[in-house]
Amino acid sequence: MTGVASTLRYRFAHIDNAGDHLVIHWQDGHRSRFDALWLRYACECASCGTYHSAIRSLRLVDIPEDIRIASTRVGDHGTLDVVWSGDGHASSFAGEWLRNRCNSVAERDRRRFRPILWDSGLEDHPEADYAACMEDPAAHLAMLETLRDYGFVLVRGVPSDPDHTEAIASLAGPLRTTNYGRIYEFTYKRDALVLGDLNVRLDPHTDEPYRQNPPSVTCFHFVQASAHGGASTLTDGFNVGMRLKEKDEEAFRLLSTRPITFYRRLVNPDRDFRMRAPAFSLDEDGEIAGIRLLDRAIGPGDLPDGEIRSFYRAMRLLQKMLFDPAYRITLACASGEALFFNNQRVLHGRTEFAADSDRCMRSCNIETDEFNSTLRLLAGSLGSDAANMNLPHGALS
């Protein structure tokens, strides 16, 4: 967006007051309609308080349902100043704030997140440079937006020192603590209790779907890559889900409405996790917002007898697609690289590697809301529209 276009977008041309609503004509030609009740409830003046801090005295039930706009004017600083009927309360709204909350079809569509879908044909794998991200806020924002849009990004040139893992991962936000701690170090262990500590091939999966809130953004810090094997594989679960819906709408309906029971029993420390949730979580428009699937952790189906066969048929179809190389890319990550991916969108796996390998990969997680916060704050500081995008909620129950 050019500077001139941005200025026109937020500048008032004319305001029509109809009492129960007003229409703003913007200098870029767009029109916005704001309902009086919506606008009054959005007031953030000193006496009403603000929803940002939740220090707020204004209550919806205290606003008359037939509230009307008595008058409007453009203030000295380019704000829309409104006086309300009844008590004569005055509110003031910035043009940029109003435009970015316009409920027209065009503006709501503008705020909608649209993932970039991919499969094995993805030629240019999303990448970023660590030094640039650390030194240049614009490069950092570009890295976060790439992770948002593709569901993954490979960051090159990171320190291979394990003491730097947290600083590297913190590019996406503060780290999450689980029963594995803040950082888990994967190395080959002959008697491993975690499959990732063996040297076997790992099929595409999402981590920890047996938790109510699975890991969100994951960072793999490759301290020492294996010389033979151990390449990472990635599969776009959003793309596979959309292709499944096109191929078999009933199968997709079952997998987005019927819960799967995921299990994990851990020792040291002792834990018994169980979660019932669909493979696909959808947003209010029926679009995929999150996926959880680890076939090795799926327990017996808790389903009506009449749905068991059709559900397992749907699950079989989904797994065949997820494990199909046509949807998968392979990244041979090197020492001194970090792979960030959205665990609630992208399924990851690994090729087999030699048992005598000194491979060391450190893993940590960032919550979805923390990642979204990091992105919004940085985007807002740089004046980017990314600060106003409605982002997917991920894998819900």
Solvent accessible surface area in square Angstrom, and as a share of the most:
residue,aa,sasa,rsa
1,M,133,0.60
2,T,91,0.53
3,G,58,0.56
4,V,111,0.64
5,A,45,0.35
6,S,32,0.21
7,T,56,0.33
8,L,58,0.29
9,R,9,0.03
10,Y,41,0.16
11,R,117,0.43
12,F,21,0.09
13,A,63,0.49
14,H,104,0.46
15,I,30,0.15
16,D,58,0.30
17,N,63,0.32
18,A,49,0.38
19,G,6,0.06
20,D,68,0.35
21,H,38,0.17
22,L,0,0.00
23,V,28,0.16
24,I,0,0.00
25,H,46,0.21
26,W,5,0.02
27,Q,75,0.34
28,D,64,0.33
29,G,65,0.63
30,H,38,0.17
31,R,155,0.57
32,S,2,0.01
33,R,132,0.48
34,F,3,0.01
35,D,60,0.31
36,A,2,0.01
37,L,54,0.27
38,W,84,0.29
39,L,0,0.00
40,R,19,0.07
41,Y,93,0.35
42,A,14,0.11
43,C,1,0.01
44,E,63,0.28
45,C,38,0.23
46,A,113,0.88
47,S,77,0.50
48,C,6,0.04
49,G,14,0.14
50,T,38,0.22
51,Y,95,0.36
52,H,137,0.61
53,S,61,0.40
54,A,85,0.66
55,I,137,0.70
56,R,60,0.22
57,S,80,0.52
58,L,24,0.12
59,R,143,0.52
60,L,87,0.43
61,V,123,0.71
62,D,81,0.42
63,I,12,0.06
64,P,75,0.47
65,E,164,0.74
66,D,113,0.58
67,I,15,0.08
68,R,120,0.44
69,I,7,0.03
70,A,61,0.47
71,S,52,0.33
72,T,38,0.22
73,R,136,0.50
74,V,75,0.43
75,G,9,0.08
76,D,132,0.68
77,H,172,0.77
78,G,39,0.37
79,T,33,0.19
80,L,0,0.00
81,D,30,0.16
82,V,1,0.01
83,V,59,0.34
84,W,2,0.01
85,S,42,0.27
86,G,87,0.83
87,D,113,0.59
88,G,42,0.40
89,H,37,0.17
90,A,63,0.49
91,S,5,0.04
92,S,68,0.44
93,F,7,0.03
94,A,50,0.39
95,G,7,0.06
96,E,95,0.43
97,W,45,0.16
98,L,0,0.00
99,R,9,0.03
100,N,12,0.06
101,R,78,0.29
102,C,0,0.00
103,N,79,0.41
104,S,32,0.20
105,V,134,0.77
106,A,63,0.49
107,E,7,0.03
108,R,133,0.48
109,D,65,0.33
110,R,103,0.38
111,R,33,0.12
112,R,64,0.23
113,F,20,0.09
114,R,132,0.48
115,P,41,0.26
116,I,75,0.38
117,L,53,0.26
118,W,12,0.04
119,D,55,0.29
120,S,56,0.36
121,G,53,0.51
122,L,33,0.17
123,E,156,0.70
124,D,123,0.64
125,H,55,0.25
126,P,11,0.07
127,E,86,0.39
128,A,20,0.16
129,D,74,0.38
130,Y,22,0.08
131,A,52,0.40
132,A,37,0.29
133,C,5,0.03
134,M,106,0.48
135,E,140,0.63
136,D,63,0.33
137,P,69,0.44
138,A,56,0.44
139,A,26,0.20
140,H,32,0.14
141,L,13,0.07
142,A,53,0.41
143,M,3,0.01
144,L,0,0.00
145,E,41,0.19
146,T,31,0.18
147,L,3,0.01
148,R,34,0.12
149,D,26,0.13
150,Y,51,0.20
151,G,0,0.00
152,F,0,0.00
153,V,0,0.00
154,L,5,0.02
155,V,0,0.00
156,R,101,0.37
157,G,57,0.55
158,V,8,0.05
159,P,40,0.25
160,S,54,0.35
161,D,62,0.32
162,P,53,0.34
163,D,125,0.65
164,H,74,0.33
165,T,0,0.00
166,E,69,0.31
167,A,50,0.38
168,I,0,0.00
169,A,0,0.00
170,S,47,0.31
171,L,9,0.04
172,A,0,0.00
173,G,4,0.04
174,P,75,0.47
175,L,15,0.08
176,R,28,0.10
177,T,89,0.52
178,T,25,0.15
179,N,33,0.17
180,Y,57,0.22
181,G,31,0.30
182,R,101,0.37
183,I,46,0.23
184,Y,53,0.20
185,E,70,0.31
186,F,36,0.15
187,T,41,0.24
188,Y,55,0.21
189,K,84,0.36
190,R,188,0.69
191,D,126,0.65
192,A,23,0.18
193,L,150,0.74
194,V,36,0.21
195,L,62,0.31
196,G,11,0.10
197,D,2,0.01
198,L,45,0.22
199,N,26,0.13
200,V,60,0.34
201,R,157,0.57
202,L,20,0.10
203,D,48,0.25
204,P,7,0.05
205,H,10,0.04
206,T,2,0.01
207,D,36,0.19
208,E,21,0.09
209,P,0,0.00
210,Y,5,0.02
211,R,35,0.13
212,Q,137,0.61
213,N,73,0.37
214,P,3,0.02
215,P,1,0.01
216,S,2,0.01
217,V,6,0.03
218,T,0,0.00
219,C,0,0.00
220,F,16,0.07
221,H,0,0.00
222,F,4,0.02
223,V,24,0.14
224,Q,75,0.33
225,A,18,0.14
226,S,19,0.12
227,A,92,0.72
228,H,134,0.60
229,G,42,0.40
230,G,9,0.09
231,A,16,0.12
232,S,6,0.04
233,T,10,0.06
234,L,0,0.00
235,T,0,0.00
236,D,1,0.01
237,G,0,0.00
238,F,5,0.02
239,N,4,0.02
240,V,1,0.00
241,G,0,0.00
242,M,69,0.31
243,R,87,0.32
244,L,0,0.00
245,K,83,0.35
246,E,126,0.56
247,K,127,0.54
248,D,22,0.12
249,E,122,0.54
250,E,86,0.38
251,A,1,0.00
252,F,7,0.03
253,R,98,0.36
254,L,3,0.02
255,L,0,0.00
256,S,15,0.10
257,T,63,0.37
258,R,67,0.24
259,P,33,0.21
260,I,4,0.02
261,T,11,0.06
262,F,0,0.00
263,Y,80,0.30
264,R,61,0.22
265,R,157,0.57
266,L,24,0.12
267,V,93,0.53
268,N,142,0.73
269,P,60,0.38
270,D,93,0.48
271,R,93,0.34
272,D,77,0.40
273,F,41,0.17
274,R,155,0.57
275,M,22,0.10
276,R,102,0.37
277,A,0,0.00
278,P,18,0.11
279,A,0,0.00
280,F,0,0.00
281,S,10,0.07
282,L,58,0.29
283,D,32,0.16
284,E,145,0.65
285,D,91,0.47
286,G,27,0.26
287,E,79,0.36
288,I,20,0.10
289,A,3,0.02
290,G,0,0.00
291,I,1,0.00
292,R,1,0.00
293,L,2,0.01
294,L,6,0.03
295,D,47,0.25
296,R,114,0.42
297,A,9,0.07
298,I,50,0.25
299,G,14,0.14
300,P,111,0.70
301,G,34,0.33
302,D,94,0.49
303,L,23,0.11
304,P,85,0.53
305,D,126,0.66
306,G,77,0.74
307,E,37,0.16
308,I,60,0.30
309,R,214,0.78
310,S,46,0.30
311,F,9,0.04
312,Y,96,0.37
313,R,134,0.49
314,A,0,0.00
315,M,13,0.06
316,R,171,0.62
317,L,36,0.18
318,L,0,0.00
319,Q,38,0.17
320,K,137,0.58
321,M,9,0.04
322,L,0,0.00
323,F,58,0.24
324,D,53,0.28
325,P,88,0.56
326,A,54,0.42
327,Y,38,0.14
328,R,61,0.22
329,I,7,0.04
330,T,74,0.43
331,L,10,0.05
332,A,88,0.68
333,C,12,0.07
334,A,49,0.38
335,S,50,0.32
336,G,11,0.11
337,E,14,0.06
338,A,0,0.00
339,L,1,0.00
340,F,0,0.00
341,F,0,0.00
342,N,40,0.21
343,N,0,0.00
344,Q,7,0.03
345,R,2,0.01
346,V,0,0.00
347,L,0,0.00
348,H,11,0.05
349,G,6,0.05
350,R,13,0.05
351,T,46,0.27
352,E,106,0.47
353,F,8,0.03
354,A,38,0.30
355,A,50,0.39
356,D,132,0.69
357,S,23,0.15
358,D,103,0.53
359,R,10,0.04
360,C,19,0.11
361,M,9,0.04
362,R,42,0.15
363,S,14,0.09
364,C,2,0.01
365,N,21,0.11
366,I,0,0.00
367,E,43,0.19
368,T,36,0.21
369,D,98,0.51
370,E,67,0.30
371,F,12,0.05
372,N,16,0.08
373,S,42,0.27
374,T,29,0.17
375,L,0,0.00
376,R,93,0.34
377,L,133,0.66
378,L,28,0.14
379,A,0,0.00
380,G,44,0.42
381,S,85,0.55
382,L,82,0.41
383,G,69,0.67
384,S,34,0.22
385,D,58,0.30
386,A,7,0.05
387,A,28,0.21
388,N,43,0.22
389,M,38,0.17
390,N,92,0.47
391,L,28,0.14
392,P,35,0.22
393,H,73,0.32
394,G,6,0.06
395,A,5,0.04
396,L,93,0.46
397,S,86,0.55
